[in-house]
Amino acid sequence: MHSRRPTRQIRFGDSRVGFVSVGGGKPRADGTPTTPAPVSVQTMTSGYTHDVDGCVREINKLAAAGADIVRVAVPEKKDTDALKEILPQVKVPIVADVHFHFQRALEAVEAGVHKIRLNPGNINDRAQVIDVIQACKAKGLPIRVGVNEGSIIERKDKQKRMKELGAVFSDRKHGYMLAIMIAKLEEYLDIFYEQDFYDIAISAKSMDAAMVVDAYTEISNRFDHPLHLGVTHAGPKETGCIRSIAALSALLCNGIGDTIRISYANDPIYEVQDGLELLYSLGLKTRVGVDLIACPTCGRIQVDLFTLIQDVRKALAEKIQLPMKVAVMGCIVNGPGECEGADVAVFAGDRRGIIYVQGQKVANVPEEQILSKLLEECLSFQDKVNRGEAKLGEKVVDIVPPDPIGQTGSGWEKIASGLVDKAPTTLTIGRT
């Protein structure tokens, strides 16, 4: 992991919903130093903003799932009118997504929204952009300038459009698209700089993961504004997650990116969950809830591991708040080693499960009891941590691997029949 790229920091929100800082590392205009804020996760509502009750429910659901920022579309005046009713009922900073009419931005600012997103491909009249800048400046609101391949190509001037499309597709290299993005971004930002406005975030999205990496890498070299990362129209969750993580993880590992959105053609709750998991996995955000690991499929699995892991995931998500590491392993070959470092672990024998808490064996139960006993031990361990009697990530003893022929192995009946000699290590595993 490279250290975070220093940027100008923006901050938005209010005293009721809280404030979110994005970027940092460069001093403010008054010389006050800043440190990079944690990378934030944002998403966008899928319903109509003018449906006030539905919009409020969705925003609060996304906030409860861990979204730091939620964006809403305001294509029509009835949407910006609805903001006046929505904003007092939500618990997270709201960004108004403005695409076609600058007046929607002015109305959103007046309604009390916390940030504006403008698209240079759709709102490019200089006077209109200045009006929005001045309105945001008066209220102390930042603006995200978002370019993406879906809107950056000229759509009104047919000759210019054909020239730009020809440049993009002449040899199928995304370098041409990148050049257009950079040129239009520079042209747009000049308007902001002339107005002495620097509370800006930048995004430059594409559906091509390699293009996204190249675009943000180049932009990070040219501008010191915080960057909002994303892969646009990435597709359904099943494939969009791979496309998004391929680009975003490459950038984040190189210190590029200050806030992210993983975009799916699906319920945005998955965008939040997967965005958080990405940041947790890279150590860019403090984990909330269980860190669940499980072994991959193989021919050694001795229980119905796939059903078990899903049942465990659901049960722990509802009951466990601490970031304890829980391991669920399907056999006794690699299970003990792979469970090292887990606070609570279970690995399967022959239709049984051996459960450990920080290296100490606490149970040996039949397969049908694994879920309930594992949950019981996780809850007990959580209580001990909360009482100060245990610490996360602190192993008490080394896990002693069970004998593969013994009580949890397939040879137990042979041992009982005297057909196989009992191995000495079997003595360490009594039935519980």
C-alpha positions, 0 to 999 in steps of 0.5 A: 500500500502506498501512502495516500496522495495529499489533496485539498480537503473538502468537508460537508454536512451539518450539525444534525447529520454530521460532517464528512471530510474527503481527502486531505494532506494539504494545508487549507487556504489559511495554512491550517494543516490537514490529514487525509480523512478515511476513504468514504463510501457513497451510493445513490438512491434508486427511487424517485426523489419526489417520492418523499416517503420512499426516498427517506426510507431508502436513504436511511436504510443506506445510511444504516448499512454504512453509507457515509454519503448518499446522492439523489437525482434531481432532474425535475423541479418537483425533485428539488422541491421534495428536498425540503421535506427529505433533508430534515428526515435523513441521517447522512449528508446528501448530494444533489445530482444535477445533469441537465439544468443548472436551475436544479442546482440552485434550487437544491442549494436553496433547499439545504443540500450538502453538496452538488454534483455537476456534469461538464458534458451536460451543463457547460454554459459558462454563465450558468456554471458561474451562477452555481459556483456563486450559490455554493460559495455563498453557502460553503458547499463543495461541488463534484465535477463528474466527467464520464464516457457516457456524457463527455462526447459532444452530443449537439454539434454533429460534426464535433461529435463525429470528430470526437467519436472518430478519435475515440474509436479510431484504433480502439485505444482508450488514450483518445478518450482519456485525452478528451476527458482531461481536456474538458475537465481542465476547461471546466475547472478553469471557470471554478478557478477564475471564481476563486472556488476550490472546494471541488472533488473530481470523478472521471468514470468509464465502464472499462476498468483499465481506462478508469485506472489510467484516467484517475492516475493521470488526473491525480498527477494534474490536480490536487483535488480529492477524487471520487472513484467509480466504474460507471454502468458496471453491470449487474452485481455478479460481474460489476463487482469484479469490474469495479474492484479491479479498478478501485483496488488498483487505485487505492493501493497506489494511494489514489482515491478519497471516496468511492462508489461501487455501481450496480444495476441492483439494490444500492444496499449491495453497493454500500456493503461491497464498498465497505468490504473493499475498504476493510480488506485494504485496511482503509476503514475500521471494520464494523462487525464480523470479519468472516473467513472460510475455506474454498471448495475442495474434495476434503470438505466433511460438512455442508460448508456452503450452507453453513457459511451462509447461515453463520454469516446471517446469524453473526451479522444480526448479533455481533457488533465487534470486528472479531475474526471468525473462521469456518473451515470444512476439514481438519487438513488445512483448517487448524492452520487457516484458523490461526489468528481467528478469535473464534473458529470452527473446523469440521471433522467427520460430520462434526465441528471442533470450535476454538476460541482464541486457540483454545478448544471449547466444543466438539459437536455434531454437524447439526449443532455447529451453527448454534454452538458457534453463535453461542461462543461468539456472543460469549466472546463478545461479552468478554471483550466488552467486559475487558476480560479478553482482547480481539486478535489475542491468541491464548494458545496454539491450536492443536490439530486433531488426529485425522483418523481419530474422533473427528476423522473417518477412522473413528469406527475402525479405531473402536473396532480395533482395526486401526491403532489409535494415534497418540494425538487422539488423546488431545480430543475428548468428546464434549 
